[in-house]
Amino acid sequence: MTAVTTARPLAERPSPLKPRGAVWAALKLHRTPLRIWCALVALTAAGMVWAYALGADAVREWSHSVASCAMATGCVDTLDGTYEFYDLVTGLATSAIAYLPYLVAAWAGATLVARDLESGTSALAWTQSVTPARWLAAQLAVPAALITAGTTVLVLLHRLVWADGRDLLGVDWYNSDVFRANGPVAVGSALCALAVGALAGLLMRRTLPALGLALVVTVAVHTLGDLYRVSLWPSVTVTGAAASNLPADAAPLEHGVILTSGERIGNNLACVDNDTAVDLNRCMSKNGISDLWATYHPPSHFWPLQLTESAILLTLTALVVFLTFRVLKRRTA
């Protein structure tokens, strides 16, 4: 007797591209926050596309038209509204990217791991031939991929807006929010917040305590980055007239003076911003100063600072992820 086999219809065969197993379960479980994330990225991106494509030109037209229409009824108010809207859109976009880690940490701490542990969903998954390590890997990999992709798109768009409308934005490259939004630090911060949230959820095993712990740690990382960023790359030190008038786009760190007695005093702004060498020499003689000095970061230090801080954040992320897997292994052994 011969067995008859029937080929499975092509329409019923699973697509090799369709997510399955733990990855599919993670996508299905967290579909609502992931949709919210995609909507947030799309909204922020749309605002920056408008600012880049139309907003900057509209504001420049406003600046050239104010003088000619100043006496026309309603004209200035209408154009002022254009500038205010441009400023609002770009400011909100910058803040959204810079403070994105707080949102990620809150979500990761509250729902990514803690809610599954609290509700028993994770234990159910572990009984269905999904190991705890594989479960955690899927829980982290899916949001990490979406967070990396979304944040990268926003950073690239923000750089376009910044390059095109820098003369209109009124903030410097070293401003904390602008610095974060203009480079890979934004991606590193978001991934670090994701890892911290997952570890907090695993340690606390309850939604609200995990959310609180994740936010506290993320705020600490954010604050430390702002405090010590300027120390991540050697600064430039100048003396004399150059110290009195730093470049307009420099990030000033410290001004100081050297007295005629040889004493060096930091954080002293005496004789700074003198317009001419004569004024500078007169001021120095009057105050018993033999020389001036100043330290600063030029714009060329943007990328060294960005890459160094990003490397630190990614290293910290890797350590937190490693610790998370170690804790999970001990608790499920």
Sequence and secondary structure as in RCSB ss.txt:
>XXXX:A:sequence
MTAVTTARPLAERPSPLKPRGAVWAALKLHRTPLRIWCALVALTAAGMVWAYALGADAVREWSHSVASCAMATGC
VDTLDGTYEFYDLVTGLATSAIAYLPYLVAAWAGATLVARDLESGTSALAWTQSVTPARWLAAQLAVPAALITAG
TTVLVLLHRLVWADGRDLLGVDWYNSDVFRANGPVAVGSALCALAVGALAGLLMRRTLPALGLALVVTVAVHTLG
DLYRVSLWPSVTVTGAAASNLPADAAPLEHGVILTSGERIGNNLACVDNDTAVDLNRCMSKNGISDLWATYHPPS
HFWPLQLTESAILLTLTALVVFLTFRVLKRRTA
>XXXX:A:secstr
         GGGS  TTS  HHHHHHHHHTHHHHHHHHHHHHHHHHHHHHIIIIIHHHHHHHHHHHHHHTTSTTH
HHHHHHHHHHHHHHHHHHHHHHHTHHHHHHHHIIIIISHHHHHHTHHHHHHTTT  HHHHHHHHHHHHHHHHHHH
HHHHHHHHHHHHHHHHHHH   TTSHHHHHHTSTHHHHHHHHHHHHHHHHHHHH SHHHHHHHHHHHHHHHHHHH
HHHGGGSS  EEEETHHHHS  TT EEEEEEEEETTS EEES  TTTT SSHHHHHHHHHHTTEEEEEEEEE GG
GHHHHHHHHHHHHHHHHHHHHHHHHHHHHHHH 
